[in-house]
Amino acid sequence: SLNGSNGSVFQGIKYLVDNELLDWKPERVAEFLYKEEGLNKTAIGDFLGEREDMHLQILKAFVELHEFSDLNLVQALR
């Protein structure tokens, strides 16, 4: 669902999807959250933490965008 208590990230994505500027597909939304500068990290975390299937798919795609292979555990966790 695009309706959430989390305000700005939910509203921003809903606006983009409603106006056909962003596809409501896990990979597209994940790329937007990963690449867009200035988004509140806490709000992104709240959005990705929603327990609905679509949000879980977006979370999986979001994690896959990160490169962890050359990092030690502490760096990767950051």
N, C-alpha and C positions, 0 to 999 in steps of 0.2 A: 504494500500500500504506500502511496505517496503522502498520506496524511500522518503526521506525527506531532508529538508535543515538542519536538526539538526545533522549531522555528526555522532559522535561516537556511540551513542546508536542505531541509525538506522542502521549504517554500521555493528556494532557488531551483532545485531539480524539477519540482512540479511545474514551475513556470517554463523552464526550458523544454520539458517533455510536452506540455500542453501546447506550446507554440512551435512544436516540431523542430526545435533547435538541438535536441538531444534524443537519441533513441533510448527507450526504456528497456535496454538490454544490459545484462550484468557487465559485459566487457566495456561497453561505452560509458556507463555510469562510473565504473571503477577508474577508467582512464581520466574522466573529468575530475574526479576527486583527487587522483594522484597528481595530475599535471597543473591544475588550477592554482595559481598563487593567491595567497591571502585568505583562504578558507580557514575557519577556526578548527584547529586540530581536535579539540574536545567535541565540537559539533559533528565532525566527520566520524569520530569514534562512536558517538551516540547513534548516528545514522547506521553505521556498519554493525552496531551491536543489537539492532532490532532482530527479534527472533522469528521473523517471517521468512519464508523460503527465498523470495527474491533478494532480500537483504543478505541472506547467507550466501547466495550465489555471487552477489556483488562483492562481499567480503573475500571470498575465495579468489575472485578475479583480481581484486585489489592487492592481495598478498602476493599473487603471482607476478605482479608488476615490479616488485622489489627484488633486488639482487642481493642475496645474502652469502653467496658461496665464498667470497674472499674476506669475510668478516669473522672476528672471533665472537663468541657468544654474547659478551656484554655489548659490543658494537651492534650486533644484529638485533638485540632486544630494544635498543634505543630507536 
